[in-house]
């Protein structure tokens, strides 16, 4: 609908196995609580968190 190049779903909890599988099939990056904690502790850029190429 918006011509997004990437889709990301964020939760402060966890994803079920079914949700993780569905996201994987559809190319959706899932960020759960553990990734949020890692992100905040390491101050990584979002591109590093979900292993995306940095746009040029």
mmJSON file of the N, C-alpha and C atoms, coordinates in Angstrom:
{"data_MODEL":{"atom_site":{
"group_PDB":["ATOM","ATOM","ATOM","ATOM","ATOM","ATOM","ATOM","ATOM","ATOM","ATOM","ATOM","ATOM","ATOM","ATOM","ATOM","ATOM","ATOM","ATOM","ATOM","ATOM","ATOM","ATOM","ATOM","ATOM","ATOM","ATOM","ATOM","ATOM","ATOM","ATOM","ATOM","ATOM","ATOM","ATOM","ATOM","ATOM","ATOM","ATOM","ATOM","ATOM","ATOM","ATOM","ATOM","ATOM","ATOM","ATOM","ATOM","ATOM","ATOM","ATOM","ATOM","ATOM","ATOM","ATOM","ATOM","ATOM","ATOM","ATOM","ATOM","ATOM","ATOM","ATOM","ATOM","ATOM","ATOM","ATOM","ATOM","ATOM","ATOM","ATOM","ATOM","ATOM","ATOM","ATOM","ATOM","ATOM","ATOM","ATOM","ATOM","ATOM","ATOM","ATOM","ATOM","ATOM","ATOM","ATOM","ATOM","ATOM","ATOM","ATOM","ATOM","ATOM","ATOM","ATOM","ATOM","ATOM","ATOM","ATOM","ATOM","ATOM","ATOM","ATOM","ATOM","ATOM","ATOM","ATOM","ATOM","ATOM","ATOM","ATOM","ATOM","ATOM","ATOM","ATOM","ATOM","ATOM","ATOM","ATOM","ATOM","ATOM","ATOM","ATOM","ATOM","ATOM","ATOM","ATOM","ATOM","ATOM","ATOM","ATOM","ATOM","ATOM","ATOM","ATOM","ATOM","ATOM","ATOM","ATOM","ATOM","ATOM","ATOM","ATOM","ATOM","ATOM","ATOM","ATOM","ATOM","ATOM","ATOM","ATOM","ATOM","ATOM","ATOM","ATOM","ATOM","ATOM","ATOM","ATOM","ATOM","ATOM","ATOM","ATOM","ATOM","ATOM","ATOM","ATOM","ATOM","ATOM"],
"id":[1,2,3,4,5,6,7,8,9,10,11,12,13,14,15,16,17,18,19,20,21,22,23,24,25,26,27,28,29,30,31,32,33,34,35,36,37,38,39,40,41,42,43,44,45,46,47,48,49,50,51,52,53,54,55,56,57,58,59,60,61,62,63,64,65,66,67,68,69,70,71,72,73,74,75,76,77,78,79,80,81,82,83,84,85,86,87,88,89,90,91,92,93,94,95,96,97,98,99,100,101,102,103,104,105,106,107,108,109,110,111,112,113,114,115,116,117,118,119,120,121,122,123,124,125,126,127,128,129,130,131,132,133,134,135,136,137,138,139,140,141,142,143,144,145,146,147,148,149,150,151,152,153,154,155,156,157,158,159,160,161,162,163,164,165,166,167,168],
"type_symbol":["N","C","C","N","C","C","N","C","C","N","C","C","N","C","C","N","C","C","N","C","C","N","C","C","N","C","C","N","C","C","N","C","C","N","C","C","N","C","C","N","C","C","N","C","C","N","C","C","N","C","C","N","C","C","N","C","C","N","C","C","N","C","C","N","C","C","N","C","C","N","C","C","N","C","C","N","C","C","N","C","C","N","C","C","N","C","C","N","C","C","N","C","C","N","C","C","N","C","C","N","C","C","N","C","C","N","C","C","N","C","C","N","C","C","N","C","C","N","C","C","N","C","C","N","C","C","N","C","C","N","C","C","N","C","C","N","C","C","N","C","C","N","C","C","N","C","C","N","C","C","N","C","C","N","C","C","N","C","C","N","C","C","N","C","C","N","C","C"],
"label_atom_id":["N","CA","C","N","CA","C","N","CA","C","N","CA","C","N","CA","C","N","CA","C","N","CA","C","N","CA","C","N","CA","C","N","CA","C","N","CA","C","N","CA","C","N","CA","C","N","CA","C","N","CA","C","N","CA","C","N","CA","C","N","CA","C","N","CA","C","N","CA","C","N","CA","C","N","CA","C","N","CA","C","N","CA","C","N","CA","C","N","CA","C","N","CA","C","N","CA","C","N","CA","C","N","CA","C","N","CA","C","N","CA","C","N","CA","C","N","CA","C","N","CA","C","N","CA","C","N","CA","C","N","CA","C","N","CA","C","N","CA","C","N","CA","C","N","CA","C","N","CA","C","N","CA","C","N","CA","C","N","CA","C","N","CA","C","N","CA","C","N","CA","C","N","CA","C","N","CA","C","N","CA","C","N","CA","C","N","CA","C","N","CA","C","N","CA","C"],
"label_alt_id":[null,null,null,null,null,null,null,null,null,null,null,null,null,null,null,null,null,null,null,null,null,null,null,null,null,null,null,null,null,null,null,null,null,null,null,null,null,null,null,null,null,null,null,null,null,null,null,null,null,null,null,null,null,null,null,null,null,null,null,null,null,null,null,null,null,null,null,null,null,null,null,null,null,null,null,null,null,null,null,null,null,null,null,null,null,null,null,null,null,null,null,null,null,null,null,null,null,null,null,null,null,null,null,null,null,null,null,null,null,null,null,null,null,null,null,null,null,null,null,null,null,null,null,null,null,null,null,null,null,null,null,null,null,null,null,null,null,null,null,null,null,null,null,null,null,null,null,null,null,null,null,null,null,null,null,null,null,null,null,null,null,null,null,null,null,null,null,null],
"label_comp_id":["UNK","UNK","UNK","UNK","UNK","UNK","UNK","UNK","UNK","UNK","UNK","UNK","UNK","UNK","UNK","UNK","UNK","UNK","UNK","UNK","UNK","UNK","UNK","UNK","UNK","UNK","UNK","UNK","UNK","UNK","UNK","UNK","UNK","UNK","UNK","UNK","UNK","UNK","UNK","UNK","UNK","UNK","UNK","UNK","UNK","UNK","UNK","UNK","UNK","UNK","UNK","UNK","UNK","UNK","UNK","UNK","UNK","UNK","UNK","UNK","UNK","UNK","UNK","UNK","UNK","UNK","UNK","UNK","UNK","UNK","UNK","UNK","UNK","UNK","UNK","UNK","UNK","UNK","UNK","UNK","UNK","UNK","UNK","UNK","UNK","UNK","UNK","UNK","UNK","UNK","UNK","UNK","UNK","UNK","UNK","UNK","UNK","UNK","UNK","UNK","UNK","UNK","UNK","UNK","UNK","UNK","UNK","UNK","UNK","UNK","UNK","UNK","UNK","UNK","UNK","UNK","UNK","UNK","UNK","UNK","UNK","UNK","UNK","UNK","UNK","UNK","UNK","UNK","UNK","UNK","UNK","UNK","UNK","UNK","UNK","UNK","UNK","UNK","UNK","UNK","UNK","UNK","UNK","UNK","UNK","UNK","UNK","UNK","UNK","UNK","UNK","UNK","UNK","UNK","UNK","UNK","UNK","UNK","UNK","UNK","UNK","UNK","UNK","UNK","UNK","UNK","UNK","UNK"],
"label_asym_id":["A","A","A","A","A","A","A","A","A","A","A","A","A","A","A","A","A","A","A","A","A","A","A","A","A","A","A","A","A","A","A","A","A","A","A","A","A","A","A","A","A","A","A","A","A","A","A","A","A","A","A","A","A","A","A","A","A","A","A","A","A","A","A","A","A","A","A","A","A","A","A","A","A","A","A","A","A","A","A","A","A","A","A","A","A","A","A","A","A","A","A","A","A","A","A","A","A","A","A","A","A","A","A","A","A","A","A","A","A","A","A","A","A","A","A","A","A","A","A","A","A","A","A","A","A","A","A","A","A","A","A","A","A","A","A","A","A","A","A","A","A","A","A","A","A","A","A","A","A","A","A","A","A","A","A","A","A","A","A","A","A","A","A","A","A","A","A","A"],
"label_entity_id":["1","1","1","1","1","1","1","1","1","1","1","1","1","1","1","1","1","1","1","1","1","1","1","1","1","1","1","1","1","1","1","1","1","1","1","1","1","1","1","1","1","1","1","1","1","1","1","1","1","1","1","1","1","1","1","1","1","1","1","1","1","1","1","1","1","1","1","1","1","1","1","1","1","1","1","1","1","1","1","1","1","1","1","1","1","1","1","1","1","1","1","1","1","1","1","1","1","1","1","1","1","1","1","1","1","1","1","1","1","1","1","1","1","1","1","1","1","1","1","1","1","1","1","1","1","1","1","1","1","1","1","1","1","1","1","1","1","1","1","1","1","1","1","1","1","1","1","1","1","1","1","1","1","1","1","1","1","1","1","1","1","1","1","1","1","1","1","1"],
"label_seq_id":[1,1,1,2,2,2,3,3,3,4,4,4,5,5,5,6,6,6,7,7,7,8,8,8,9,9,9,10,10,10,11,11,11,12,12,12,13,13,13,14,14,14,15,15,15,16,16,16,17,17,17,18,18,18,19,19,19,20,20,20,21,21,21,22,22,22,23,23,23,24,24,24,25,25,25,26,26,26,27,27,27,28,28,28,29,29,29,30,30,30,31,31,31,32,32,32,33,33,33,34,34,34,35,35,35,36,36,36,37,37,37,38,38,38,39,39,39,40,40,40,41,41,41,42,42,42,43,43,43,44,44,44,45,45,45,46,46,46,47,47,47,48,48,48,49,49,49,50,50,50,51,51,51,52,52,52,53,53,53,54,54,54,55,55,55,56,56,56],
"pdbx_PDB_ins_code":[null,null,null,null,null,null,null,null,null,null,null,null,null,null,null,null,null,null,null,null,null,null,null,null,null,null,null,null,null,null,null,null,null,null,null,null,null,null,null,null,null,null,null,null,null,null,null,null,null,null,null,null,null,null,null,null,null,null,null,null,null,null,null,null,null,null,null,null,null,null,null,null,null,null,null,null,null,null,null,null,null,null,null,null,null,null,null,null,null,null,null,null,null,null,null,null,null,null,null,null,null,null,null,null,null,null,null,null,null,null,null,null,null,null,null,null,null,null,null,null,null,null,null,null,null,null,null,null,null,null,null,null,null,null,null,null,null,null,null,null,null,null,null,null,null,null,null,null,null,null,null,null,null,null,null,null,null,null,null,null,null,null,null,null,null,null,null,null],
"Cartn_x":[0.818,0.0,0.867,1.943,2.791,4.119,4.289,5.517,6.745,6.558,7.674,8.651,9.924,10.939,11.14,10.858,11.008,9.789,9.443,8.369,8.944,8.605,9.113,7.961,7.848,6.86,7.631,7.249,7.946,6.98,7.465,6.687,7.593,7.005,7.796,7.673,7.133,7.012,7.743,7.092,7.672,6.678,7.166,6.321,6.096,4.907,4.649,5.442,5.588,6.274,5.542,4.212,3.427,3.657,3.71,3.944,5.342,6.321,7.695,7.777,7.108,7.113,6.416,5.275,4.533,5.369,6.011,6.865,8.006,8.592,9.693,9.239,8.102,7.568,7.298,6.846,6.455,7.541,8.736,9.846,9.684,8.994,8.769,9.772,10.475,11.441,10.682,10.948,10.293,11.296,10.945,11.794,11.045,11.598,10.958,11.683,11.255,11.824,13.335,13.815,15.255,16.035,15.512,16.191,16.124,15.008,14.903,15.935,16.102,17.089,18.484,18.799,20.108,20.319,19.301,19.373,19.679,18.994,19.189,20.549,21.026,22.311,23.487,23.399,24.51,24.402,23.252,23.004,23.266,22.943,23.09,22.079,22.421,21.483,20.47,19.267,18.23,18.69,19.475,19.97,20.805,21.548,22.348,21.461,20.453,19.568,18.866,18.399,17.67,18.479,19.768,20.694,20.257,20.013,19.66,20.858,20.885,21.899,21.541,22.524,22.288,22.065,20.95,20.688,21.724,21.995,22.972,22.276],
"Cartn_y":[-1.19,0.0,1.262,1.268,2.453,2.295,1.221,0.926,0.859,0.345,0.204,-0.835,-0.607,-1.574,-2.643,-2.323,-3.265,-3.155,-4.285,-4.305,-4.811,-4.108,-4.465,-4.411,-5.457,-5.493,-5.54,-4.676,-4.565,-4.871,-5.644,-5.906,-5.792,-5.456,-5.444,-6.792,-7.757,-9.127,-10.077,-11.187,-12.178,-12.509,-13.171,-13.63,-15.127,-15.58,-17.017,-17.656,-18.959,-19.663,-19.451,-19.465,-19.246,-17.854,-16.852,-15.479,-15.344,-15.961,-15.903,-16.592,-17.722,-18.434,-17.604,-17.017,-16.192,-14.995,-14.342,-13.204,-13.594,-14.749,-15.222,-15.498,-16.133,-16.443,-15.167,-14.127,-12.885,-11.806,-12.163,-11.215,-10.053,-10.297,-9.253,-9.444,-8.39,-8.421,-8.279,-9.174,-9.146,-8.734,-7.733,-7.254,-7.496,-8.379,-8.692,-7.989,-8.283,-7.623,-7.81,-9.019,-9.28,-8.415,-8.279,-7.437,-5.971,-5.542,-4.159,-3.872,-4.815,-4.649,-4.562,-5.467,-5.444,-4.121,-3.678,-2.422,-1.261,-1.221,-0.105,-0.178,-1.378,-1.525,-1.23,-1.657,-1.51,-0.261,0.375,1.569,1.293,0.074,-0.278,0.485,0.652,1.247,0.166,0.567,-0.387,-1.307,-0.793,-1.617,-2.786,-2.575,-3.655,-4.64,-4.132,-4.966,-6.015,-5.651,-6.594,-6.996,-6.729,-7.152,-6.675,-5.389,-4.79,-4.072,-3.946,-3.129,-1.67,-0.853,0.577,1.189,1.902,2.488,3.552,3.648,4.654,5.753],
"Cartn_z":[0.0,0.0,0.0,0.793,0.911,0.182,-0.538,-1.275,-0.367,0.829,1.766,1.258,1.509,1.102,2.16,3.395,4.505,5.42,6.032,7.026,8.336,9.408,10.731,11.719,12.539,13.611,14.921,15.858,17.142,18.277,19.261,20.461,21.675,22.816,24.05,24.754,24.041,24.536,23.608,23.298,22.405,21.298,20.269,19.181,19.326,18.983,18.977,17.837,17.892,16.806,15.483,15.535,14.311,13.748,14.611,14.155,13.553,14.181,13.664,12.303,12.167,10.887,9.812,10.148,9.193,8.762,9.715,9.392,8.48,8.739,7.921,6.486,6.342,5.005,4.216,4.905,4.231,4.249,4.729,4.716,5.687,6.792,7.805,8.932,9.274,10.369,11.683,12.617,13.918,14.985,15.751,16.84,18.142,18.979,20.248,21.401,22.603,23.785,23.882,23.631,23.727,22.733,21.532,20.547,20.948,21.529,21.992,23.085,24.008,25.082,24.482,23.56,22.903,22.178,21.487,20.746,21.69,22.821,23.746,24.447,24.738,25.427,24.511,23.269,22.335,21.473,21.512,20.699,19.216,18.783,17.377,16.539,15.289,14.352,13.978,13.652,13.277,12.156,11.232,10.132,10.644,11.718,12.291,13.037,13.695,14.504,13.662,12.501,11.654,10.421,10.429,9.37,7.979,7.858,6.566,5.987,4.697,4.054,4.241,4.568,4.734,3.353,3.179,1.862,1.506,0.245,-0.203,-0.973],
"occupancy":[1.0,1.0,1.0,1.0,1.0,1.0,1.0,1.0,1.0,1.0,1.0,1.0,1.0,1.0,1.0,1.0,1.0,1.0,1.0,1.0,1.0,1.0,1.0,1.0,1.0,1.0,1.0,1.0,1.0,1.0,1.0,1.0,1.0,1.0,1.0,1.0,1.0,1.0,1.0,1.0,1.0,1.0,1.0,1.0,1.0,1.0,1.0,1.0,1.0,1.0,1.0,1.0,1.0,1.0,1.0,1.0,1.0,1.0,1.0,1.0,1.0,1.0,1.0,1.0,1.0,1.0,1.0,1.0,1.0,1.0,1.0,1.0,1.0,1.0,1.0,1.0,1.0,1.0,1.0,1.0,1.0,1.0,1.0,1.0,1.0,1.0,1.0,1.0,1.0,1.0,1.0,1.0,1.0,1.0,1.0,1.0,1.0,1.0,1.0,1.0,1.0,1.0,1.0,1.0,1.0,1.0,1.0,1.0,1.0,1.0,1.0,1.0,1.0,1.0,1.0,1.0,1.0,1.0,1.0,1.0,1.0,1.0,1.0,1.0,1.0,1.0,1.0,1.0,1.0,1.0,1.0,1.0,1.0,1.0,1.0,1.0,1.0,1.0,1.0,1.0,1.0,1.0,1.0,1.0,1.0,1.0,1.0,1.0,1.0,1.0,1.0,1.0,1.0,1.0,1.0,1.0,1.0,1.0,1.0,1.0,1.0,1.0,1.0,1.0,1.0,1.0,1.0,1.0],
"B_iso_or_equiv":[0.0,0.0,0.0,0.0,0.0,0.0,0.0,0.0,0.0,0.0,0.0,0.0,0.0,0.0,0.0,0.0,0.0,0.0,0.0,0.0,0.0,0.0,0.0,0.0,0.0,0.0,0.0,0.0,0.0,0.0,0.0,0.0,0.0,0.0,0.0,0.0,0.0,0.0,0.0,0.0,0.0,0.0,0.0,0.0,0.0,0.0,0.0,0.0,0.0,0.0,0.0,0.0,0.0,0.0,0.0,0.0,0.0,0.0,0.0,0.0,0.0,0.0,0.0,0.0,0.0,0.0,0.0,0.0,0.0,0.0,0.0,0.0,0.0,0.0,0.0,0.0,0.0,0.0,0.0,0.0,0.0,0.0,0.0,0.0,0.0,0.0,0.0,0.0,0.0,0.0,0.0,0.0,0.0,0.0,0.0,0.0,0.0,0.0,0.0,0.0,0.0,0.0,0.0,0.0,0.0,0.0,0.0,0.0,0.0,0.0,0.0,0.0,0.0,0.0,0.0,0.0,0.0,0.0,0.0,0.0,0.0,0.0,0.0,0.0,0.0,0.0,0.0,0.0,0.0,0.0,0.0,0.0,0.0,0.0,0.0,0.0,0.0,0.0,0.0,0.0,0.0,0.0,0.0,0.0,0.0,0.0,0.0,0.0,0.0,0.0,0.0,0.0,0.0,0.0,0.0,0.0,0.0,0.0,0.0,0.0,0.0,0.0,0.0,0.0,0.0,0.0,0.0,0.0],
"pdbx_formal_charge":[null,null,null,null,null,null,null,null,null,null,null,null,null,null,null,null,null,null,null,null,null,null,null,null,null,null,null,null,null,null,null,null,null,null,null,null,null,null,null,null,null,null,null,null,null,null,null,null,null,null,null,null,null,null,null,null,null,null,null,null,null,null,null,null,null,null,null,null,null,null,null,null,null,null,null,null,null,null,null,null,null,null,null,null,null,null,null,null,null,null,null,null,null,null,null,null,null,null,null,null,null,null,null,null,null,null,null,null,null,null,null,null,null,null,null,null,null,null,null,null,null,null,null,null,null,null,null,null,null,null,null,null,null,null,null,null,null,null,null,null,null,null,null,null,null,null,null,null,null,null,null,null,null,null,null,null,null,null,null,null,null,null,null,null,null,null,null,null],
"auth_seq_id":[1,1,1,2,2,2,3,3,3,4,4,4,5,5,5,6,6,6,7,7,7,8,8,8,9,9,9,10,10,10,11,11,11,12,12,12,13,13,13,14,14,14,15,15,15,16,16,16,17,17,17,18,18,18,19,19,19,20,20,20,21,21,21,22,22,22,23,23,23,24,24,24,25,25,25,26,26,26,27,27,27,28,28,28,29,29,29,30,30,30,31,31,31,32,32,32,33,33,33,34,34,34,35,35,35,36,36,36,37,37,37,38,38,38,39,39,39,40,40,40,41,41,41,42,42,42,43,43,43,44,44,44,45,45,45,46,46,46,47,47,47,48,48,48,49,49,49,50,50,50,51,51,51,52,52,52,53,53,53,54,54,54,55,55,55,56,56,56],
"auth_comp_id":["UNK","UNK","UNK","UNK","UNK","UNK","UNK","UNK","UNK","UNK","UNK","UNK","UNK","UNK","UNK","UNK","UNK","UNK","UNK","UNK","UNK","UNK","UNK","UNK","UNK","UNK","UNK","UNK","UNK","UNK","UNK","UNK","UNK","UNK","UNK","UNK","UNK","UNK","UNK","UNK","UNK","UNK","UNK","UNK","UNK","UNK","UNK","UNK","UNK","UNK","UNK","UNK","UNK","UNK","UNK","UNK","UNK","UNK","UNK","UNK","UNK","UNK","UNK","UNK","UNK","UNK","UNK","UNK","UNK","UNK","UNK","UNK","UNK","UNK","UNK","UNK","UNK","UNK","UNK","UNK","UNK","UNK","UNK","UNK","UNK","UNK","UNK","UNK","UNK","UNK","UNK","UNK","UNK","UNK","UNK","UNK","UNK","UNK","UNK","UNK","UNK","UNK","UNK","UNK","UNK","UNK","UNK","UNK","UNK","UNK","UNK","UNK","UNK","UNK","UNK","UNK","UNK","UNK","UNK","UNK","UNK","UNK","UNK","UNK","UNK","UNK","UNK","UNK","UNK","UNK","UNK","UNK","UNK","UNK","UNK","UNK","UNK","UNK","UNK","UNK","UNK","UNK","UNK","UNK","UNK","UNK","UNK","UNK","UNK","UNK","UNK","UNK","UNK","UNK","UNK","UNK","UNK","UNK","UNK","UNK","UNK","UNK","UNK","UNK","UNK","UNK","UNK","UNK"],
"auth_asym_id":["A","A","A","A","A","A","A","A","A","A","A","A","A","A","A","A","A","A","A","A","A","A","A","A","A","A","A","A","A","A","A","A","A","A","A","A","A","A","A","A","A","A","A","A","A","A","A","A","A","A","A","A","A","A","A","A","A","A","A","A","A","A","A","A","A","A","A","A","A","A","A","A","A","A","A","A","A","A","A","A","A","A","A","A","A","A","A","A","A","A","A","A","A","A","A","A","A","A","A","A","A","A","A","A","A","A","A","A","A","A","A","A","A","A","A","A","A","A","A","A","A","A","A","A","A","A","A","A","A","A","A","A","A","A","A","A","A","A","A","A","A","A","A","A","A","A","A","A","A","A","A","A","A","A","A","A","A","A","A","A","A","A","A","A","A","A","A","A"],
"auth_atom_id":["N","CA","C","N","CA","C","N","CA","C","N","CA","C","N","CA","C","N","CA","C","N","CA","C","N","CA","C","N","CA","C","N","CA","C","N","CA","C","N","CA","C","N","CA","C","N","CA","C","N","CA","C","N","CA","C","N","CA","C","N","CA","C","N","CA","C","N","CA","C","N","CA","C","N","CA","C","N","CA","C","N","CA","C","N","CA","C","N","CA","C","N","CA","C","N","CA","C","N","CA","C","N","CA","C","N","CA","C","N","CA","C","N","CA","C","N","CA","C","N","CA","C","N","CA","C","N","CA","C","N","CA","C","N","CA","C","N","CA","C","N","CA","C","N","CA","C","N","CA","C","N","CA","C","N","CA","C","N","CA","C","N","CA","C","N","CA","C","N","CA","C","N","CA","C","N","CA","C","N","CA","C","N","CA","C","N","CA","C","N","CA","C","N","CA","C"],
"pdbx_PDB_model_num":[1,1,1,1,1,1,1,1,1,1,1,1,1,1,1,1,1,1,1,1,1,1,1,1,1,1,1,1,1,1,1,1,1,1,1,1,1,1,1,1,1,1,1,1,1,1,1,1,1,1,1,1,1,1,1,1,1,1,1,1,1,1,1,1,1,1,1,1,1,1,1,1,1,1,1,1,1,1,1,1,1,1,1,1,1,1,1,1,1,1,1,1,1,1,1,1,1,1,1,1,1,1,1,1,1,1,1,1,1,1,1,1,1,1,1,1,1,1,1,1,1,1,1,1,1,1,1,1,1,1,1,1,1,1,1,1,1,1,1,1,1,1,1,1,1,1,1,1,1,1,1,1,1,1,1,1,1,1,1,1,1,1,1,1,1,1,1,1]
}}}
